[in-house]
């Protein structure tokens, strides 16, 4: 009697598996680089929105206090000083002054001596022209390249 062996094994060859792994690696690399740009763009949008939020609070502060604050502390609230009376220390103009969403970068605030004008600066990851904020063009580990001025 003749015995026939059936070699119809199911599965993938080593070559097929290597091709699939290589294609997956290429796709993962493409997606990773694409998301990096999106994250940078999102952080830059957040920086612009933060500075506009601070700008609004500073305008309310000036309306009550008659001048812009001499300094602000990022990560802390913006409250009145008590002088004049309408600039009460119980007035909260911004619950928390935002900090830069990136690593190593900071926002800068500079006001002139009379408190009539100010500059707010940030370091965008997308680049741009250098901005000097109160004579300083370094926003942490990045160069200040986005500036908001008092109206």
C-alpha positions, 0 to 999 in steps of 0.5 A: 500500500502506498502512503501519501503524505500531505504537506499542506501546512498552513502558515506564513513563510519567513520571507512573508513575515519579514516583508510584513514587519518591514512595511509596518516599520515604515508606516510607524515611522511615517506616522511618528514624524507626522504626529511630531509636527502636529504636537508642535503646532498644537503647543504653538497654538496653546502659546498664542492662546495663553498670551491672549488670555493674559493680555485680556486679564492685564487689560482688566487689571489696568482698567481697575488699577490705572496701570499694568502690574510691575511684574507677574508670576507665571503659574500664580494668580493675577490679583489686585494690589489694593491701591487704588481702592478699586484695585482691591486685593480680593479682585482676581483678574486671572485665576492662574497665569498660564505657563509654557506648555513645552519643556524648558521654554518660558513666557516673558513679561516686561513692563515699562517703568510707568506701567503704561505699556507691556510686552509678553513674549513666547518661544514658538517651535515653528520659528520666526523672527527674534523678538526682544521682550524688555531687552531679553530675547531668550524665552527659556531654552528657546529664542523669543519669536512671538510677542504681544504688545499692549494696545 
